[in-house]
């Protein structure tokens, strides 16, 4: 549940403390992070569109189809946010998205943090010549899959997406993130 007392206003820069995922971030308004709401609105800037979907609303898909297309389109780096004992950690990861689930294969601190606290955030952004074209932020619950065959199959899928050999990064472990909510923005009318 969000900490309602930590929100400092309803302007374009509302701070939202998302204590249920152990992550604090900025939102354009309270509907971006407060559960049970669906927001679809423009900012008044040409080409800027913001959409937010929370999983508590059973009448909507967790990840809108437009955001799914962006996530599946090309091999971009994601940034995975984890949090243990109040200390956030953000690291780049390769990912694969399909049907409301993000697969990553990882090791080290990211994996250790997920084992302690499965609530995570992912941010993916497309830039062209230093200008943002779109961004997607996902909040969800991660599950570590300690199965060698499933990990090898996921690693092959992810490595293929990024042009790496099928057996590269064999030391990594599969993590699946069930997306709980998604926020995305496009900054170019041609994307939609």
Secondary structure, DSSP 4 states (H G I P E B T S, - for coil): ---GGG---SSTT-EEEEGGGTEEEE-SSGGGTSTT-EEEEE-SSTT-EEEEEETT-TTS-SS-HHHHHHHHHS-PPEEEEEEETTEEEEEEE--EEETTEEEEEE-HHHHHHHHH--EEEEEEEEEETTEEEEEEEEEEEEEEE--HHHHHHHHHHHHHHHT--TTTTTT-EEEEEEEEEEEEEES-TTT-
